[in-house]
Amino acid sequence: MTWDYFKKRLSHVLLNGDNDLKFRNISYLPRWAVVAIDSFIVILSFLISYLLVENLSVSFYPSLTILQQGFVVCLVQFSFFFVFSTYAGLIRHSTTIDILKIALAAISAAVALMMISYGYHLLFEKKLFLVPFLAIFATVTFGLMLLFRMVVKSVYQLFTNLNTLEKKRVLLLGVNDDTISVGEAMTISRNQDFDLAGFVSFTKSHSKIKILGKPIFKYSSDLYENLQPYDIDGIVIVGNTISNKQKNNIVDECLNYGIQIYNAPVIKEWNDSESVQGNIKEIQIEDLLERNPIVLDDSLINEYLNNRIILVTVVQVL
């Protein structure tokens, strides 16, 4: 690994993307801030692990002072954060893969430190680190980093919920891969006018579970009365999940209850240049036809009537 490569990688870690800390946009945590907080967590983990081990009936090896051990341990841990790119994902959208990276970084650092300690023992017949200390350090580091990401996600969700007060609460019609994908896009996208309130299922098998943390309502004749306590503003129909006859019936019922109907294409057909709001649109009369709309060629009529005075009369038939 050359010095130029290291500088480029470090620049990518700290300077890639939007790194301005905007307090008006608390949902976004810049990468340099994540690295700084993770570094603080590692130092704090070392101190906590040291205090825990000190209260046990064991003593640290005198080969290195506590400060020297802290420097080596933290340096090795930072290196494995660098190797596994634990900083790469957005904290507010941390996934199982991100958590796995943190676990692998903590475990790998502990294993590397044990190998260093035993390697030093083979050369100089002295050990550097206590194995119980390294195990506690890896556990505390993983726990604190996981807690940090959970707190960020919770705060982001809190602010997202505060921003949904003026949004339209909508239900997605149907429970399948297409509707769930649209639901995920609605829950993670900002600056859009829709708040996902739940799903509507045509079967009974989904009645007792939640998807994306949202309830699932069973479609029935009394569905619309049951929705009144939930302040539902609209229902979104994704792709061609239902027949035109079902769609017409649902539109008629929704109009009776003052619920708006929206259409959304399946996620793979979304226009990337548009937001969630741009891809979810109010249903049009053409969407209710059981055929393709007929487009008249009125060019000849326009040519004939251009620059002419036209009298329109109305004949009333008794």
PALUM-342881 format. One record per residue: x, y, z of N, C-alpha, C in turn; residue in one letter. Coordinates in steps of 0.1 Angstrom, whole numbers, padded with zeros to 4 digits, always signed. Example, Ala and Ser with C-alpha at 12.3 -4.5 7.8 and 13.67 -1.06 7.14 Angstrom:
<atoms>
+0132-0057+0078+0123-0045+0078+0132-0033+0078a
+0128-0022+0071+0137-0011+0071+0129+0000+0079s
</atoms>
This chain:
<atoms>
+0008-0012+0000+0000+0000+0000+0009+0012+0000m
+0008+0020-0010+0017+0032-0012+0011+0044-0004t
+0019+0054-0001+0014+0066+0006+0004+0074-0002w
+0005+0074-0015-0005+0081-0024-0018+0074-0023d
-0018+0061-0022-0031+0053-0021-0037+0056-0007y
-0029+0057+0003-0034+0060+0016-0040+0074+0017f
-0034+0083+0011-0039+0097+0011-0052+0098+0003k
-0053+0091-0008-0066+0091-0016-0077+0084-0008k
-0074+0073-0001-0084+0066+0007-0088+0075+0019r
-0079+0081+0025-0082+0090+0037-0091+0102+0032l
-0087+0107+0020-0095+0118+0015-0109+0113+0012s
-0111+0101+0007-0124+0096+0004-0132+0094+0017h
-0125+0090+0027-0132+0088+0040-0138+0101+0046v
-0129+0111+0046-0133+0124+0053-0139+0134+0044l
-0136+0134+0031-0141+0145+0023-0150+0141+0012l
-0154+0129+0011-0163+0125+0000-0177+0129+0003n
-0184+0135-0007-0198+0139-0006-0200+0152+0002g
-0212+0154+0006-0215+0166+0013-0211+0164+0028d
-0201+0172+0032-0196+0170+0046-0199+0182+0054n
-0208+0191+0050-0211+0203+0058-0221+0198+0068d
-0219+0201+0081-0228+0198+0092-0239+0208+0093l
-0250+0205+0088-0261+0214+0087-0271+0211+0098k
-0272+0220+0108-0281+0218+0120-0296+0218+0116f
-0299+0225+0104-0313+0225+0100-0316+0212+0093r
-0306+0204+0090-0309+0191+0084-0302+0180+0092n
-0307+0178+0104-0301+0170+0114-0301+0155+0110i
-0310+0152+0100-0311+0138+0095-0298+0133+0088s
-0290+0143+0084-0278+0139+0076-0266+0141+0085y
-0257+0131+0087-0245+0132+0095-0233+0130+0086l
-0225+0141+0084-0214+0140+0075-0204+0129+0079p
-0197+0125+0069-0188+0113+0071-0177+0116+0081r
-0171+0128+0080-0160+0132+0090-0166+0131+0104w
-0178+0135+0106-0184+0134+0119-0186+0120+0124a
-0189+0111+0115-0191+0097+0118-0177+0091+0122v
-0167+0094+0115-0153+0090+0118-0149+0095+0132v
-0152+0108+0134-0148+0114+0147-0155+0108+0159a
-0168+0105+0157-0176+0099+0168-0172+0084+0170i
-0169+0077+0159-0164+0063+0161-0151+0063+0168d
-0142+0073+0165-0129+0073+0172-0131+0076+0187s
-0140+0085+0190-0143+0088+0204-0148+0075+0211f
-0157+0068+0204-0162+0055+0209-0152+0045+0212i
-0142+0044+0203-0131+0034+0205-0123+0038+0218v
-0120+0051+0219-0112+0055+0231-0120+0053+0244i
-0133+0056+0243-0142+0054+0255-0143+0039+0258l
-0143+0030+0248-0144+0016+0250-0132+0011+0257s
-0120+0016+0253-0108+0012+0259-0108+0016+0274f
-0112+0028+0277-0113+0032+0292-0123+0024+0299l
-0134+0021+0294-0144+0012+0301-0138-0002+0303i
-0132-0007+0293-0126-0021+0294-0115-0021+0304s
-0107-0011+0304-0096-0010+0314-0102-0010+0328y
-0112-0002+0331-0118-0001+0344-0124-0014+0348l
-0131-0021+0338-0137-0034+0341-0127-0045+0345l
-0116-0046+0337-0106-0056+0340-0098-0053+0352v
-0096-0040+0355-0089-0036+0367-0095-0041+0380e
-0109-0042+0379-0116-0047+0391-0117-0062+0392n
-0111-0069+0382-0110-0084+0383-0097-0088+0390l
-0096-0100+0393-0084-0105+0400-0073-0109+0390s
-0070-0099+0381-0059-0101+0371-0051-0088+0371v
-0040-0089+0365-0031-0077+0364-0027-0076+0349s
-0025-0063+0345-0021-0061+0331-0006-0064+0330f
-0002-0069+0318+0012-0072+0316+0020-0059+0316y
+0032-0059+0323+0040-0047+0324+0048-0043+0312p
+0047-0051+0301+0055-0048+0289+0052-0034+0284s
+0040-0030+0284+0036-0017+0279+0028-0009+0290l
+0030+0004+0291+0022+0012+0300+0008+0012+0295t
-0001+0017+0303-0015+0018+0299-0017+0027+0287i
-0010+0038+0287-0011+0047+0276-0006+0041+0263l
+0005+0033+0264+0011+0027+0252+0001+0016+0247q
-0005+0008+0257-0015-0002+0253-0027+0005+0246q
-0031+0016+0252-0043+0023+0246-0040+0028+0232g
-0028+0033+0230-0024+0038+0216-0024+0027+0206f
-0018+0015+0210-0017+0004+0201-0031-0002+0198v
-0039-0004+0208-0052-0010+0207-0061-0001+0198v
-0061+0012+0201-0070+0021+0193-0065+0022+0179c
-0052+0022+0177-0046+0023+0163-0050+0011+0155l
-0049-0001+0161-0053-0013+0154-0068-0013+0151v
-0076-0009+0161-0091-0008+0158-0094+0002+0147q
-0088+0013+0147-0090+0023+0136-0087+0017+0123f
-0076+0010+0123-0072+0004+0110-0082-0006+0104s
-0089-0014+0113-0099-0023+0108-0112-0016+0105f
-0115-0004+0111-0126+0004+0106-0123+0008+0092f
-0111+0012+0089-0106+0016+0076-0108+0004+0066f
-0104-0008+0070-0104-0019+0061-0118-0023+0058v
-0127-0023+0068-0141-0028+0065-0150-0016+0062f
-0145-0004+0061-0153+0008+0056-0166+0009+0064s
-0164+0009+0078-0176+0010+0086-0183+0024+0085t
-0176+0033+0080-0181+0047+0078-0189+0049+0065y
-0189+0039+0056-0193+0041+0043-0208+0043+0042a
-0216+0036+0050-0231+0037+0048-0236+0050+0055g
-0249+0054+0051-0256+0064+0058-0260+0059+0072l
-0257+0066+0083-0260+0061+0096-0275+0060+0098i
-0283+0069+0092-0297+0069+0095-0304+0057+0087r
-0297+0051+0078-0302+0040+0070-0293+0027+0072h
-0288+0026+0084-0279+0014+0087-0287+0001+0085s
-0280-0008+0079-0286-0021+0076-0279-0032+0084t
-0283-0045+0082-0276-0056+0088-0262-0057+0083t
-0260-0053+0070-0246-0054+0065-0237-0044+0072i
-0242-0032+0075-0234-0022+0083-0231-0028+0097d
-0241-0034+0103-0238-0040+0116-0228-0051+0116i
-0229-0059+0105-0219-0070+0103-0205-0064+0101l
-0204-0053+0094-0191-0047+0092-0185-0043+0106k
-0193-0037+0114-0188-0033+0127-0184-0045+0136i
-0192-0055+0135-0188-0067+0143-0175-0073+0138a
-0173-0074+0124-0161-0080+0119-0149-0071+0122l
-0151-0058+0122-0140-0049+0125-0135-0051+0140a
-0145-0052+0149-0142-0054+0163-0135-0067+0166a
-0141-0078+0160-0135-0091+0162-0121-0092+0155i
-0120-0087+0143-0107-0087+0136-0096-0080+0144s
-0100-0069+0150-0090-0061+0157-0085-0069+0170a
-0095-0075+0176-0091-0083+0188-0082-0095+0184a
-0085-0102+0173-0077-0113+0169-0063-0108+0165v
-0062-0097+0158-0049-0091+0154-0041-0087+0166a
-0047-0082+0176-0040-0078+0188-0035-0090+0196l
-0043-0101+0196-0038-0113+0202-0027-0119+0195m
-0027-0118+0181-0016-0123+0173-0003-0115+0176m
-0005-0102+0177+0007-0093+0180+0012-0097+0194i
+0003-0099+0204+0008-0102+0217+0015-0115+0218s
+0010-0126+0211+0017-0139+0211+0029-0139+0203y
+0029-0131+0192+0041-0129+0184+0052-0123+0192g
+0049-0113+0200+0059-0106+0208+0064-0116+0219y
+0054-0125+0224+0058-0135+0234+0068-0145+0228h
+0067-0149+0216+0076-0158+0210+0090-0152+0208l
+0090-0139+0205+0103-0132+0203+0110-0128+0216l
+0102-0123+0225+0108-0118+0237+0103-0124+0250f
+0095-0135+0249+0090-0142+0261+0082-0133+0270e
+0075-0123+0265+0067-0114+0272+0054-0111+0264k
+0043-0111+0271+0030-0108+0265+0026-0093+0266k
+0018-0088+0257+0015-0074+0257+0001-0072+0262l
-0009-0080+0258-0023-0078+0262-0029-0090+0268f
-0038-0087+0278-0046-0097+0284-0058-0101+0274l
-0059-0114+0272-0070-0119+0264-0084-0115+0269v
-0087-0116+0282-0100-0111+0287-0102-0096+0284p
-0092-0088+0285-0093-0074+0282-0096-0072+0267f
-0090-0079+0258-0093-0078+0244-0107-0082+0241l
-0112-0093+0247-0126-0097+0245-0136-0087+0250a
-0133-0081+0261-0142-0071+0267-0142-0059+0258i
-0130-0055+0253-0128-0043+0245-0136-0045+0232f
-0135-0056+0226-0143-0059+0213-0158-0058+0215a
-0162-0064+0227-0176-0064+0230-0182-0050+0232t
-0174-0042+0240-0179-0029+0244-0178-0020+0231v
-0168-0021+0223-0167-0013+0211-0179-0016+0202t
-0182-0029+0199-0193-0032+0191-0206-0027+0197f
-0208-0029+0210-0221-0024+0216-0223-0009+0215g
-0212-0001+0218-0214+0013+0218-0216+0018+0203l
-0209+0012+0194-0211+0017+0180-0225+0013+0175m
-0230+0001+0179-0243-0002+0175-0254+0007+0182l
-0251+0010+0195-0260+0019+0202-0260+0033+0195l
-0249+0038+0191-0248+0051+0184-0256+0051+0172f
-0255+0041+0164-0263+0040+0151-0278+0039+0154r
-0282+0032+0164-0296+0030+0168-0302+0044+0172m
-0294+0051+0180-0298+0065+0184-0300+0074+0172v
-0290+0074+0163-0291+0083+0151-0304+0079+0143v
-0306+0066+0141-0318+0062+0134-0331+0066+0141k
-0331+0065+0154-0343+0069+0162-0345+0084+0161s
-0335+0092+0162-0336+0106+0161-0341+0110+0147v
-0335+0104+0137-0339+0106+0123-0354+0103+0121y
-0358+0092+0127-0372+0088+0126-0381+0098+0133q
-0377+0103+0144-0384+0113+0152-0386+0125+0144l
-0376+0131+0138-0377+0143+0130-0385+0140+0117f
-0384+0128+0112-0392+0125+0100-0407+0125+0104t
-0410+0119+0115-0424+0119+0120-0429+0133+0122n
-0421+0142+0127-0425+0156+0129-0428+0163+0116l
-0420+0159+0106-0422+0165+0093-0434+0160+0085n
-0440+0149+0090-0452+0143+0083-0465+0148+0087t
-0465+0159+0096-0478+0164+0101-0486+0170+0089l
-0480+0176+0079-0487+0182+0068-0488+0173+0056e
-0483+0161+0057-0483+0152+0045-0496+0144+0044k
-0498+0139+0032-0510+0131+0030-0508+0117+0034k
-0516+0112+0043-0515+0098+0048-0521+0089+0038r
-0514+0080+0033-0519+0071+0022-0516+0057+0025v
-0525+0048+0019-0523+0034+0020-0519+0028+0007l
-0511+0018+0007-0507+0011-0006-0517-0001-0008l
-0522-0002-0019-0532-0012-0022-0525-0025-0027l
-0526-0036-0019-0519-0048-0022-0507-0050-0013g
-0503-0063-0012-0491-0066-0004-0483-0076-0013v
-0473-0070-0020-0464-0078-0028-0451-0071-0030n
-0442-0076-0037-0429-0070-0039-0430-0056-0044d
-0438-0054-0054-0439-0040-0060-0444-0030-0050d
-0455-0033-0043-0460-0023-0033-0450-0021-0022t
-0444-0031-0017-0434-0030-0006-0422-0021-0011i
-0418-0023-0023-0407-0015-0028-0411+0000-0029s
-0423+0003-0033-0428+0017-0033-0429+0022-0019v
-0434+0013-0010-0434+0017+0004-0421+0021+0010g
-0411+0013+0007-0397+0016+0012-0392+0030+0006e
-0395+0032-0007-0391+0045-0012-0398+0057-0005a
-0411+0055-0001-0418+0065+0005-0413+0068+0019m
-0408+0057+0026-0404+0059+0040-0390+0065+0041t
-0381+0063+0031-0368+0068+0032-0366+0081+0024i
-0376+0085+0016-0374+0097+0008-0379+0110+0016s
-0372+0120+0015-0375+0133+0021-0381+0142+0010r
-0386+0154+0015-0392+0164+0006-0402+0158-0004n
-0411+0150+0002-0422+0145-0006-0435+0146+0003q
-0447+0146-0004-0459+0150+0003-0467+0138+0008d
-0461+0126+0008-0468+0114+0012-0462+0108+0025f
-0471+0103+0033-0467+0096+0045-0474+0082+0045d
-0466+0071+0045-0471+0058+0044-0478+0054+0057l
-0491+0052+0056-0499+0048+0068-0501+0033+0069a
-0499+0026+0058-0501+0011+0059-0504+0005+0045g
-0508-0007+0046-0511-0015+0033-0526-0020+0034f
-0531-0023+0023-0544-0030+0022-0542-0043+0015v
-0546-0054+0022-0544-0067+0017-0558-0073+0012s
-0557-0081+0001-0569-0087-0004-0571-0101+0002f
-0561-0106+0010-0562-0119+0016-0561-0118+0031t
-0564-0129+0038-0564-0129+0053-0551-0132+0059k
-0541-0136+0051-0529-0141+0056-0520-0130+0062s
-0523-0117+0058-0514-0106+0062-0521-0098+0073h
-0532-0103+0079-0540-0094+0088-0533-0092+0101s
-0524-0101+0105-0518-0100+0119-0503-0096+0119k
-0498-0092+0108-0484-0088+0107-0483-0073+0103i
-0471-0068+0104-0468-0055+0099-0457-0055+0089k
-0457-0046+0080-0446-0045+0070-0441-0030+0070i
-0427-0029+0071-0421-0016+0073-0426-0009+0085l
-0431-0017+0095-0436-0011+0107-0450-0005+0106g
-0457-0008+0095-0470-0002+0092-0480-0013+0092k
-0493-0010+0097-0503-0020+0098-0508-0024+0084p
-0515-0036+0084-0521-0041+0071-0536-0042+0074i
-0544-0036+0065-0558-0036+0067-0564-0046+0057f
-0574-0054+0061-0580-0064+0052-0591-0057+0044k
-0590-0059+0031-0600-0053+0022-0613-0060+0024y
-0624-0052+0027-0637-0057+0028-0647-0046+0026s
-0660-0049+0027-0670-0039+0024-0670-0028+0035s
-0666-0031+0047-0665-0021+0057-0651-0015+0059d
-0643-0016+0049-0629-0011+0051-0629+0004+0053l
-0637+0011+0045-0637+0026+0046-0642+0031+0059y
-0651+0024+0065-0656+0029+0078-0645+0026+0089e
-0638+0015+0087-0627+0012+0096-0615+0021+0095n
-0613+0028+0084-0602+0036+0082-0604+0050+0087l
-0616+0054+0091-0619+0068+0095-0611+0072+0107q
-0609+0063+0117-0600+0068+0129-0586+0070+0125p
-0581+0066+0114-0567+0067+0110-0564+0079+0101y
-0574+0087+0098-0573+0099+0091-0565+0096+0077d
-0570+0087+0070-0564+0083+0057-0568+0093+0046i
-0559+0099+0039-0562+0109+0029-0563+0103+0015d
-0556+0091+0013-0556+0086-0001-0552+0071-0001g
-0554+0065-0012-0550+0051-0015-0542+0051-0028i
-0530+0044-0028-0521+0044-0039-0522+0030-0046v
-0525+0030-0059-0526+0018-0066-0513+0016-0074i
-0505+0006-0072-0492+0004-0078-0493-0005-0090v
-0489+0000-0101-0489-0008-0113-0502-0014-0117g
-0502-0026-0122-0515-0033-0126-0518-0044-0116n
-0519-0041-0103-0521-0051-0092-0535-0055-0092t
-0544-0047-0097-0559-0051-0097-0564-0049-0111i
-0576-0055-0113-0583-0054-0126-0590-0040-0127s
-0593-0036-0139-0600-0024-0141-0614-0023-0134n
-0621-0035-0133-0633-0035-0126-0631-0032-0111k
-0621-0039-0105-0618-0036-0091-0614-0022-0089q
-0607-0017-0099-0602-0003-0097-0614+0007-0098k
-0623+0005-0107-0635+0013-0108-0643+0013-0095n
-0645+0001-0089-0652-0001-0077-0646+0007-0065n
-0632+0005-0065-0625+0012-0054-0626+0027-0055i
-0625+0032-0068-0626+0046-0070-0639+0052-0066v
-0650+0044-0069-0664+0049-0066-0665+0049-0050d
-0660+0039-0043-0661+0039-0029-0653+0050-0022e
-0641+0052-0028-0632+0063-0022-0638+0076-0024c
-0644+0079-0035-0651+0092-0038-0662+0094-0028l
-0669+0084-0025-0680+0085-0015-0675+0089-0001n
-0663+0085+0002-0657+0087+0015-0647+0099+0015y
-0646+0105+0004-0636+0117+0003-0622+0112+0004g
-0619+0100-0001-0605+0096-0001-0600+0097-0016i
-0588+0103-0017-0582+0104-0030-0575+0091-0035q
-0575+0089-0048-0569+0078-0054-0557+0082-0062i
-0545+0075-0060-0533+0078-0067-0528+0066-0075y
-0521+0068-0085-0515+0058-0093-0500+0059-0092n
-0493+0048-0091-0478+0048-0091-0473+0036-0100a
-0464+0038-0108-0458+0027-0116-0449+0018-0106p
-0447+0006-0111-0438-0002-0103-0424+0005-0102v
-0416+0002-0092-0404+0009-0089-0394+0009-0100i
-0393-0002-0108-0384-0003-0119-0387+0006-0130k
-0400+0011-0131-0404+0020-0141-0404+0035-0137e
-0399+0038-0125-0399+0051-0120-0389+0060-0128w
-0393+0072-0129-0384+0082-0136-0374+0087-0125n
-0361+0083-0127-0351+0087-0117-0350+0102-0115d
-0353+0110-0125-0352+0124-0124-0363+0130-0115s
-0373+0122-0112-0384+0128-0104-0384+0122-0090e
-0390+0129-0081-0391+0124-0067-0402+0114-0065s
-0404+0110-0053-0415+0101-0050-0428+0108-0054v
-0429+0121-0050-0441+0129-0054-0443+0129-0069q
-0432+0130-0077-0434+0131-0091-0438+0118-0097g
-0436+0106-0091-0440+0093-0096-0453+0089-0091n
-0458+0094-0080-0471+0091-0075-0481+0102-0079i
-0490+0100-0087-0499+0110-0092-0514+0106-0091k
-0522+0117-0090-0536+0114-0089-0541+0106-0101e
-0551+0097-0099-0556+0089-0110-0564+0098-0120i
-0562+0095-0132-0569+0102-0143-0580+0093-0149q
-0589+0099-0156-0600+0092-0162-0595+0081-0172i
-0584+0084-0178-0578+0074-0188-0574+0062-0181e
-0570+0063-0168-0566+0051-0161-0577+0041-0158d
-0590+0046-0159-0601+0038-0156-0607+0031-0168l
-0602+0034-0180-0607+0028-0192-0602+0014-0193l
-0610+0005-0199-0606-0009-0201-0600-0011-0214e
-0595+0000-0220-0589+0000-0233-0579+0012-0233r
-0571+0012-0243-0562+0024-0245-0570+0036-0250n
-0567+0048-0245-0574+0059-0249-0573+0062-0264p
-0584+0067-0270-0584+0070-0284-0580+0084-0286i
-0569+0086-0293-0564+0100-0296-0568+0104-0310v
-0576+0115-0311-0581+0119-0324-0571+0128-0330l
-0570+0127-0343-0561+0136-0351-0570+0147-0356d
-0569+0159-0349-0577+0170-0352-0569+0181-0360d
-0559+0177-0366-0551+0186-0374-0559+0192-0386s
-0567+0183-0393-0575+0188-0404-0586+0197-0399l
-0592+0194-0388-0603+0203-0383-0597+0216-0379i
-0585+0216-0373-0578+0229-0369-0575+0237-0381n
-0571+0231-0391-0567+0238-0404-0580+0244-0410e
-0591+0237-0409-0603+0242-0415-0609+0254-0407y
-0608+0253-0394-0615+0263-0386-0605+0275-0382l
-0593+0274-0386-0583+0284-0382-0587+0298-0389n
-0587+0308-0380-0591+0322-0385-0605+0323-0390n
-0614+0315-0385-0628+0316-0389-0637+0319-0376r
-0648+0326-0378-0657+0329-0367-0667+0317-0367i
-0668+0311-0355-0677+0300-0353-0689+0303-0344i
-0700+0299-0348-0712+0301-0340-0716+0287-0334l
-0717+0286-0321-0721+0274-0314-0735+0275-0309v
-0744+0266-0313-0757+0267-0308-0760+0254-0300t
-0770+0255-0291-0775+0244-0283-0789+0241-0286v
-0792+0229-0289-0805+0225-0292-0811+0217-0280v
-0822+0221-0274-0827+0214-0263-0838+0204-0268q
-0837+0192-0265-0846+0182-0269-0856+0179-0258v
-0869+0181-0261-0879+0179-0251-0884+0165-0251l
</atoms>
